[in-house]
Amino acid sequence: MTFMTVKGANNADGEFDWEGAIIDAAIIAGVTFFSSLGAGTITGIPTSTAIVAASIAAATQFCITLAIKRGLRKPEQ
């Protein structure tokens, strides 16, 4: 069993563990979605607008989490 880490993990074959990274990213994106939705609702934003905003935040967080786990960074010159 692997735990969520910033660096991601390798599977038994030594390749990047996409399954674990996607599950971790989905969990974090879900937290982002529901916290954004809750914040939008509390501040009085209409529900449809809050859902759109929360979806955008969750999709962005999902991609950012995968990028961090894959180690994407500015190329060295």
Secondary structure, 3 states (H helix, E strand, C coil): CCCCCCCCCECCCCCECHHHHHHHHHHHHHHHHHHHHHHHHHCCCCHHHHHHHHHHHHHHHHHHHHHHHHCCCCCCC
